[in-house]
Amino acid sequence: GHRNNVDGYASALSFFDRKLSEICAKLRPDDVLIITADHGCDPTVEGTDHTREKVPVLIYSKRLCAKDLGEIFGFDYVAKIVKEHLTD
């Protein structure tokens, strides 16, 4: 995103998407995978600064049921999930 390389950005996302199923398959039943970012960068917007305030959050575990988390405000939600998992 920072480099304004739309093709490279799309290629990296596609590569990650292909590898994600491999990563999930290696998780143990009690593992939790959390994927997020600290900011967003749209590769189609002029300039190289951060361009989006919202970032995706994906939380996966074989023990969790799929659900839409809605809009989350702050990283404290992610910290709460980590704390619950580590003290469970």
GIKAMO-V30297 format. One record per run of one state. SS is the DSSP state (A for helix, B for strand, O for the rest). FROM is the first residue (numbers start at 0). TO is the last residue. If there is no record, write none. Layout:
# GIKAMO-V30297
SS:FROM:TO  SS:FROM:TO
This chain:
# GIKAMO-V30297
O:0:4  A:5:25  O:26:31  B:32:34  O:35:38  B:39:39  O:40:50  B:51:51  O:52:56  B:57:59  O:60:74  A:75:86  O:87:87
